[in-house]
């Protein structure tokens, strides 16, 4: 009986080898299918990520362009402010120079120490305001008054 069992097992070995090889091939096929589907999902995800990266690069470039335009506007504004500051400084120097001349002429004039009547004082103030307006207008638009910028 042992001989019969042994001969049956020996006869079935080629079939078992074939079944084992088939099982291995089936397992490899399932594994290949899983890897292929994972690869497809990863490729789709990669495409989405690459598209997102391109969108972000375009936004970054747009922001960079806007930032550079803002810098140019700020530089332009700064140049204008520096010119205004220089003009104001020159104007202040002229005013101080004129006040110095007035003070020197008043020091040498004995009538300058006398009080000014209120009506005359009011007329002097009005004349000074008109002169200030005319100076401001001539500095703002030298071509209109025929004067050149000093």
C-alpha positions in Angstrom: 0.0 0.0 0.0 2.8 2.3 0.7 4.2 1.5 -2.7 0.9 2.5 -4.3 0.7 5.7 -2.3 4.3 6.5 -3.2 3.8 5.8 -6.8 0.7 8.0 -6.8 2.6 10.9 -5.3 5.4 10.5 -7.7 3.0 10.5 -10.6 1.3 13.7 -9.3 4.6 15.6 -8.9 4.6 17.1 -12.4 1.0 18.2 -11.9 1.9 19.8 -8.6 4.8 21.6 -10.1 2.6 22.9 -12.9 -0.1 24.0 -10.3 2.6 25.7 -8.2 4.0 27.5 -11.3 0.4 28.6 -12.2 -0.2 29.8 -8.7 3.1 31.8 -8.8 2.2 33.3 -12.2 -1.3 34.2 -11.0 0.2 35.9 -7.9 2.7 37.8 -10.1 -0.2 38.8 -12.4 -2.2 40.2 -9.5 0.9 42.0 -8.2 1.6 43.4 -11.6 -2.0 44.7 -11.9 -1.8 46.4 -8.5 1.5 48.0 -9.4 0.2 49.2 -12.7 -2.9 50.8 -11.1 -0.8 52.4 -8.5 1.6 53.7 -11.2 -1.4 55.1 -13.1 -2.7 56.9 -10.0 0.7 58.3 -9.2 1.1 59.5 -12.8 -2.3 61.3 -12.7 -1.3 62.8 -9.3 2.0 63.9 -10.8 0.2 65.6 -13.7 -2.1 67.5 -11.3 1.0 68.6 -9.2 2.9 69.7 -12.3 -0.1 71.7 -13.4 -0.4 73.3 -9.9 3.3 74.1 -10.0 2.9 75.8 -13.4 -0.1 77.8 -12.1 2.0 78.9 -9.0 4.9 79.9 -11.3 2.6 82.0 -13.4 1.1 83.7 -10.2 4.6 84.2 -8.9 5.7 85.9 -12.1 2.6 88.1 -12.1 3.3 89.0 -8.5 6.9 89.7 -9.3 5.9 92.0 -12.2 3.5 93.8 -9.9 6.1 94.1 -7.2 8.6 95.6 -9.7 6.0 98.0 -10.9 5.3 99.0 -7.3 9.0 99.6 -6.7 9.2 101.8 -9.8 6.2 103.8 -8.6 7.7 104.2 -5.1 11.0 105.3 -6.6 9.2 107.9 -8.7 7.2 109.1 -5.7 10.5 109.3 -3.7 12.1 111.4 -6.5 9.2 113.7 -6.5 9.3 114.1 -2.7 13.0 114.7 -2.8 12.5 117.4 -5.4 9.7 119.0 -3.3 12.0 118.8 -0.2 14.8 120.6 -2.1 12.4 123.2 -3.4 11.0 123.8 0.1 14.5 124.1 1.5 15.4 126.7 -1.2 12.2 128.6 -0.5 13.0 128.6 3.3 16.5 129.8 2.6 15.2 132.7 0.5 12.6 133.6 3.2 15.3 133.6 5.9 17.6 135.7 3.7 14.8 138.2 3.1 13.9 138.3 6.8 17.6 138.9 7.6 17.7 141.8 5.2 14.5 143.2 6.7 15.8 142.9 10.2 19.1 144.6 9.2 17.2 147.5 7.6 14.9 147.8 10.6 17.9 147.9 13.0 19.3 150.9 11.2 15.9 152.7 10.8 15.0 154.7 14.0 11.3 154.9 12.9 11.0 151.1 13.0 10.9 151.3 16.8 7.7 153.4 16.6 4.3 151.6 16.9 2.4 151.0 13.6 -1.2 152.2 13.5 -3.7 149.3 13.3 -5.1 150.4 9.9 -1.6 150.5 8.4 -0.8 147.2 10.0 -3.9 145.6 8.4 -2.9 147.0 5.0 0.6 145.6 5.4 -0.7 142.1 6.3 -3.1 142.1 3.3 -0.3 143.1 1.0 2.0 140.4 2.4 -0.7 137.8 1.8 -1.1 138.9 -1.8 2.6 138.7 -2.3 2.8 135.2 -0.7 0.1 134.0 -3.1 1.8 135.6 -6.1 5.1 133.9 -5.1 3.5 130.6 -4.6 1.8 130.8 -8.0 5.0 131.9 -9.7 7.0 129.0 -8.2 4.3 126.6 -9.1 4.1 127.8 -12.7 7.2 129.9 -13.8 6.1 129.9 -17.5 2.9 131.8 -16.7 4.8 134.6 -15.0 7.6 134.7 -17.5 10.2 133.8 -14.9 12.6 131.0 -15.1 13.2 128.5 -12.3 16.2 129.6 -10.2 
